[in-house]
């Protein structure tokens, strides 16, 4: 989060643009958190809402276009070799391939909303030699929906951030206890199911 704040405050809209390009190409950046934070800063008046949305959108569109070009020029061996360095594991790549084969260009549209998938769809579109016009239509429309939804969510939350934080601090012990109890119960259930399978 500190890196994201630094990018926004030090470089403004260009920082937002660069962060989204890097996030879509595959750098380990929390894209949704970034977009919601941008919306929140827009609520506070630190950035202009419309300009922030445009910067985020252009970053997303350029990022996925770079992925598409790399996929078209360098192919699947490049993705398999360098993907893990960008936290794109072979398992994740295989899963995305299966989804792309099943849904095709539609995955470019909805892939933004699936963590771990949006970083790969551009590469796969390039590897599969999807027509540029089709790629642009689906991926750019998907980017617009994704960016607008999350930035506006951060903007609309606004002052509620404070109340959410205060509520969490007040009920932190209860939340931790409930979560721990849930994990314990699920572990016990899993243990007995595993034991039953063996017998």
Secondary structure in CASP SS format (residue, H / E / C, confidence):
PFRMAT SS
TARGET T0000
AUTHOR 0000-0000-0000
METHOD secondary structure of the structure
MODEL  1
X C 1.00
X H 1.00
X H 1.00
X H 1.00
X H 1.00
X H 1.00
X H 1.00
X H 1.00
X H 1.00
X H 1.00
X H 1.00
X H 1.00
X H 1.00
X H 1.00
X H 1.00
X H 1.00
X H 1.00
X H 1.00
X H 1.00
X H 1.00
X H 1.00
X H 1.00
X H 1.00
X H 1.00
X H 1.00
X C 1.00
X C 1.00
X C 1.00
X C 1.00
X C 1.00
X H 1.00
X H 1.00
X H 1.00
X H 1.00
X H 1.00
X H 1.00
X H 1.00
X H 1.00
X H 1.00
X H 1.00
X H 1.00
X H 1.00
X H 1.00
X H 1.00
X C 1.00
X C 1.00
X C 1.00
X C 1.00
X H 1.00
X H 1.00
X H 1.00
X H 1.00
X H 1.00
X H 1.00
X H 1.00
X H 1.00
X H 1.00
X H 1.00
X H 1.00
X H 1.00
X H 1.00
X H 1.00
X H 1.00
X H 1.00
X H 1.00
X H 1.00
X H 1.00
X H 1.00
X H 1.00
X H 1.00
X H 1.00
X H 1.00
X H 1.00
X H 1.00
X H 1.00
X H 1.00
X H 1.00
X H 1.00
X H 1.00
X H 1.00
X H 1.00
X H 1.00
X H 1.00
X H 1.00
X H 1.00
X H 1.00
X C 1.00
X C 1.00
X C 1.00
X H 1.00
X H 1.00
X H 1.00
X H 1.00
X H 1.00
X H 1.00
X H 1.00
X H 1.00
X H 1.00
X H 1.00
X H 1.00
X H 1.00
X H 1.00
X H 1.00
X C 1.00
X C 1.00
X H 1.00
X H 1.00
X H 1.00
X H 1.00
X H 1.00
X H 1.00
X H 1.00
X H 1.00
X C 1.00
X C 1.00
X C 1.00
X C 1.00
X H 1.00
X H 1.00
X H 1.00
X H 1.00
X H 1.00
X H 1.00
X H 1.00
X H 1.00
X H 1.00
X H 1.00
X C 1.00
X C 1.00
X C 1.00
X C 1.00
X H 1.00
X H 1.00
X H 1.00
X H 1.00
X H 1.00
X H 1.00
X H 1.00
X H 1.00
X H 1.00
X H 1.00
X H 1.00
X H 1.00
X H 1.00
X H 1.00
X H 1.00
X H 1.00
X H 1.00
X H 1.00
X H 1.00
X H 1.00
X H 1.00
X H 1.00
X H 1.00
X H 1.00
X H 1.00
X H 1.00
X C 1.00
X C 1.00
X H 1.00
X H 1.00
X H 1.00
X H 1.00
X H 1.00
X H 1.00
X H 1.00
X H 1.00
X H 1.00
X H 1.00
X H 1.00
X C 1.00
X H 1.00
X H 1.00
X H 1.00
X H 1.00
X H 1.00
X H 1.00
X H 1.00
X H 1.00
X H 1.00
X H 1.00
X H 1.00
X H 1.00
X H 1.00
X H 1.00
X H 1.00
X H 1.00
X H 1.00
X H 1.00
X H 1.00
X H 1.00
X H 1.00
X H 1.00
X H 1.00
X H 1.00
X H 1.00
X H 1.00
X H 1.00
X C 1.00
END
